[in-house]
Amino acid sequence: MTPTTVTALDVLRTRSSARRFLPTPLPADDIRAVLEDAQRAPSNSNTQPWVVHLVSGATRDTLAERLSAAFDGGETTPDFTGDYGGGRYLRRSHDHSAAVYGSMGIERSDHHGRQRAVRRNLDFYGAPHTALLFMPMLGDGVRAAGDVGMYAQNFLLSLTARGYRGIPQTMIGHYADTVRDVLDIPADLKLLFAISFGRADETEPTNDLVMDRVPLHESVTVHDTPGVLPAP
């Protein structure tokens, strides 16, 4: 698929996560182009610490089966914690969950419905491809993780520019040992998250969900930069 004539701002402002995909694989040339775009991400001292395992076909199906079995058995093996703390960050997470489950028609009291929805993560929401993003532990890992985040954003924006959709899935990182075992990856590479991607199923209501962002003043403090934010 040739990228449509859109501006960088169009891509930035229209990217959103999909939660149901069509099973049709993407053309290999398009996948390679997305990977090449992602590779242009900046990194500390050009270390390029991302290690990416791209999974499709039978391997994708095997991994999905193993992840589902680990979920059913309560066998989580995360390399990193997933604590949102409290206050505004936890509240935003709860608001996100309410919006996602609401778009699926699942009530907060519907425990089984919520579990089924969570389990869809482990089949990559039906996407034909997933990219698993690993990193080496360089120092305390913070710089490498930031670099992988910039790689992931390039990846997602490149998908959007080409008319495809993706979704970052930190939940997959809860099963790092399962992924390493299936893909024969050494223990010194730590799993951050996955990006599942493909063609979005346009009949799925959750794919129309676009989460709001907080106002700038909740995230940004300006110093001697007049006119950017309104005066308090």
QUICORCOR-V978315 format. One record per residue. N is the residue number from 1. RES is the residue in one letter. SS is DSSP state (alpha for helix, beta for strand, coil for the rest). PSI is psi in degrees with one decimal (* if undefined). OMEGA is omega in whole degrees, 0 to 359 (NA if undefined). Layout:
n = <N N>
res = <RES RES>
ss = <SS SS>
psi = <PSI PSI>
omega = <OMEGA OMEGA>
//
This chain:
n = <1 2 3 4 5 6 7 8 9 10 11 12 13 14 15 16 17 18 19 20 21 22 23 24 25 26 27 28 29 30 31 32 33 34 35 36 37 38 39 40 41 42 43 44 45 46 47 48 49 50 51 52 53 54 55 56 57 58 59 60 61 62 63 64 65 66 67 68 69 70 71 72 73 74 75 76 77 78 79 80 81 82 83 84 85 86 87 88 89 90 91 92 93 94 95 96 97 98 99 100 101 102 103 104 105 106 107 108 109 110 111 112 113 114 115 116 117 118 119 120 121 122 123 124 125 126 127 128 129 130 131 132 133 134 135 136 137 138 139 140 141 142 143 144 145 146 147 148 149 150 151 152 153 154 155 156 157 158 159 160 161 162 163 164 165 166 167 168 169 170 171 172 173 174 175 176 177 178 179 180 181 182 183 184 185 186 187 188 189 190 191 192 193 194 195 196 197 198 199 200 201 202 203 204 205 206 207 208 209 210 211 212 213 214 215 216 217 218 219 220 221 222 223 224 225 226 227 228 229 230 231 232>
res = <M T P T T V T A L D V L R T R S S A R R F L P T P L P A D D I R A V L E D A Q R A P S N S N T Q P W V V H L V S G A T R D T L A E R L S A A F D G G E T T P D F T G D Y G G G R Y L R R S H D H S A A V Y G S M G I E R S D H H G R Q R A V R R N L D F Y G A P H T A L L F M P M L G D G V R A A G D V G M Y A Q N F L L S L T A R G Y R G I P Q T M I G H Y A D T V R D V L D I P A D L K L L F A I S F G R A D E T E P T N D L V M D R V P L H E S V T V H D T P G V L P A P>
ss = <coil coil coil coil coil coil coil alpha alpha alpha alpha alpha alpha alpha coil coil beta coil coil coil beta coil coil coil coil coil coil alpha alpha alpha alpha alpha alpha alpha alpha alpha alpha alpha coil coil coil coil coil alpha alpha alpha coil coil coil beta beta beta beta beta beta beta alpha alpha alpha alpha alpha alpha alpha alpha alpha alpha alpha alpha alpha alpha alpha alpha coil coil coil coil beta coil coil coil coil coil coil coil coil coil alpha alpha alpha alpha alpha alpha alpha alpha alpha alpha alpha alpha alpha alpha alpha alpha alpha coil coil coil coil coil coil coil alpha alpha alpha alpha alpha alpha alpha alpha alpha alpha alpha alpha alpha alpha alpha alpha coil coil beta beta beta beta beta beta beta beta coil coil coil coil coil alpha alpha alpha alpha alpha alpha alpha alpha alpha alpha alpha alpha alpha alpha alpha alpha alpha alpha alpha alpha coil coil coil beta beta beta beta beta alpha alpha alpha alpha alpha beta alpha alpha alpha alpha alpha alpha alpha alpha coil coil coil coil coil beta beta beta beta beta beta beta beta beta beta coil beta coil coil coil coil alpha alpha alpha alpha coil coil coil coil coil coil coil alpha alpha alpha coil coil coil coil coil coil coil coil coil coil coil coil coil coil>
psi = <128.5 133.9 137.7 162.8 90.8 156.0 165.2 -36.4 -37.4 -45.8 -45.5 -41.6 -10.3 -10.4 134.4 161.9 141.8 147.2 15.5 133.0 156.3 148.8 -8.0 124.4 151.6 155.5 139.3 -36.5 -37.3 -39.8 -43.5 -40.7 -40.8 -43.7 -38.8 -37.8 -44.3 -35.1 -16.1 3.2 147.4 158.1 157.8 121.1 28.1 34.4 -26.0 61.7 6.8 136.8 114.5 129.3 115.7 125.9 130.5 177.3 -139.6 -35.4 -38.9 -44.5 -41.4 -43.4 -42.4 -41.5 -42.7 -38.5 -42.3 -39.3 -40.4 -39.4 -48.5 -31.9 2.2 30.0 71.8 140.9 63.5 145.7 -20.4 154.7 158.2 31.8 125.9 4.2 -136.8 -167.7 -139.6 -34.4 -43.9 -39.0 -41.8 -38.6 -42.8 -39.5 -38.8 -47.7 -42.5 -40.4 -43.5 -50.3 -35.4 -39.7 -21.3 -2.9 26.4 122.3 153.6 -32.0 -8.6 82.5 -45.2 -38.7 -40.1 -38.9 -41.0 -39.8 -42.2 -39.6 -24.2 -26.2 -39.8 -10.6 17.8 31.5 29.1 2.9 143.8 -14.4 147.1 140.6 120.3 122.8 111.7 164.2 149.1 152.7 90.3 112.8 -132.3 0.3 -10.9 -46.3 -42.4 -40.5 -39.9 -40.5 -41.7 -35.9 -40.4 -36.9 -45.9 -40.3 -42.6 -43.4 -49.7 -40.9 -35.9 -40.7 -46.3 -43.4 -26.4 6.4 12.3 175.6 155.5 171.5 124.9 135.5 93.3 -21.2 -34.2 -31.4 -14.5 -10.9 46.5 -43.0 -37.0 -45.3 -45.0 -38.4 -46.0 -40.1 1.5 57.4 136.2 154.3 -19.0 -6.2 124.0 135.4 119.8 -59.5 177.9 156.8 109.6 143.1 160.4 -151.3 128.3 143.7 105.7 -7.9 -6.1 118.3 -33.8 -21.2 -11.0 -4.2 126.0 117.9 139.9 161.7 149.2 155.4 151.7 -38.7 -15.3 -15.7 -23.1 132.4 126.9 145.6 113.8 39.8 74.7 148.2 -10.1 -46.7 149.7 150.7 142.6 *>
omega = <177 178 178 180 178 177 177 179 176 183 180 189 180 179 173 183 173 181 166 184 169 185 185 178 176 176 182 180 179 178 179 180 177 178 179 177 180 182 180 181 174 176 180 179 180 180 179 189 180 174 191 173 181 188 178 170 185 179 176 182 178 179 179 179 180 178 179 178 178 177 181 181 181 185 178 180 183 173 182 179 179 185 177 180 179 177 189 184 177 179 179 177 179 178 178 180 180 180 181 181 177 179 178 181 182 179 179 182 183 184 183 177 179 178 178 180 178 183 178 175 190 169 177 181 178 181 180 183 169 176 181 188 178 177 170 177 176 186 179 174 187 181 180 179 176 179 178 176 178 174 182 179 175 180 183 180 177 175 182 181 182 177 179 180 176 175 172 184 177 180 180 178 177 185 187 181 177 180 180 181 181 186 178 182 182 185 182 173 186 183 176 181 177 168 175 188 179 174 180 172 187 178 184 182 182 181 176 184 175 182 176 172 181 177 183 186 177 182 191 170 182 179 180 178 188 173 182 179 177 179 180 NA>
//
